[in-house]
Amino acid sequence: LRAIGIVEFCVHRKLQEDQDTLQGIYPGNPRRSTASPSVDLLLEAFNGMDFFITDLPNGQHFEQISPLNEVQRKILYLLDLPESIYNKMTQKVKYGLRMGTISS
């Protein structure tokens, strides 16, 4: 509960400081905006992202990672997190898959 509270507090405070709102997080109503989004809506904005890694029998390695959209970039900004955190996270997942610490 503390983490949820901290996330919401940080986003609400940053939106208030910037005198801004967050748009594009309400399913079915992309133009609706809010200055106080819930953590559920913030997390839902990242739902459906794909992360696919496979090694083909011919030795080729293939990976596909969904790029961040504008709403996701703004959420990271509001949380004072660099966009590079997403790439670092995907690198750690790839490393864990190769080392066997994460099952595919």
C-alpha positions in Angstrom: 0.0 0.0 0.0 2.9 2.3 0.7 4.2 1.9 -2.8 0.8 2.6 -4.3 0.5 5.7 -2.2 4.0 6.9 -3.1 3.4 6.4 -6.9 0.1 8.3 -6.8 1.5 11.1 -4.6 4.5 11.6 -6.9 2.4 11.7 -10.0 -0.2 14.0 -8.5 2.5 16.4 -7.1 4.3 16.6 -10.5 1.1 17.2 -12.4 0.2 19.9 -9.9 3.7 21.5 -10.1 3.5 21.5 -13.9 -0.1 22.7 -13.8 -0.8 19.8 -16.2 -3.1 16.8 -16.5 -2.6 13.3 -17.9 -4.6 12.3 -20.9 -5.0 9.0 -22.6 -5.2 6.6 -19.6 -9.0 6.1 -19.6 -10.0 3.0 -21.6 -12.6 3.9 -24.2 -12.1 7.7 -23.6 -8.6 8.7 -24.8 -9.4 12.5 -24.6 -10.4 12.4 -21.0 -7.7 13.8 -18.7 -7.1 13.9 -15.0 -4.7 15.7 -12.5 -5.0 12.8 -10.1 -4.8 9.4 -11.8 -5.0 6.2 -9.8 -2.2 3.8 -9.8 -4.5 1.3 -11.5 -4.9 3.6 -14.5 -1.2 4.3 -14.5 -0.4 0.6 -14.6 -3.1 -0.1 -17.2 -1.3 2.3 -19.5 1.5 -0.3 -19.7 -0.8 -3.3 -20.2 -0.4 -5.1 -23.5 3.3 -4.4 -24.1 5.1 -7.2 -25.8 8.5 -8.6 -25.0 9.5 -11.5 -27.2 12.8 -13.3 -27.4 13.7 -16.5 -29.2 16.6 -18.3 -30.6 15.8 -20.0 -33.9 17.1 -23.4 -34.9 19.3 -21.8 -37.5 21.2 -19.9 -34.9 19.5 -16.6 -35.4 18.4 -14.6 -32.4 15.2 -12.6 -32.6 13.7 -10.2 -30.1 10.9 -7.7 -30.2 10.1 -5.1 -27.6 7.2 -2.8 -27.7 8.3 0.8 -27.8 7.0 3.2 -25.2 4.2 5.4 -26.4 3.7 9.1 -25.4 1.5 8.3 -22.4 4.0 5.8 -21.0 6.8 8.3 -21.6 4.9 11.0 -19.7 4.1 8.6 -16.8 7.9 7.8 -16.5 8.5 11.6 -16.5 5.9 12.2 -13.8 7.6 9.5 -11.7 11.0 11.2 -12.4 12.2 8.0 -14.0 14.4 8.2 -17.2 13.1 6.4 -20.3 16.3 4.4 -20.3 14.9 2.5 -17.3 12.7 0.6 -19.7 15.6 -0.5 -21.9 17.7 -1.4 -18.8 14.8 -3.5 -17.6 14.5 -5.4 -20.9 18.3 -6.0 -20.9 18.0 -7.5 -17.4 15.1 -9.8 -18.5 17.1 -10.9 -21.6 20.2 -11.6 -19.4 18.0 -13.6 -16.9 16.6 -15.7 -19.7 20.1 -16.5 -21.1 21.4 -17.3 -17.6 18.4 -19.4 -16.8 17.3 -17.3 -13.8 14.0 -16.5 -15.5 11.9 -19.2 -17.2 10.5 -18.4 -20.6 
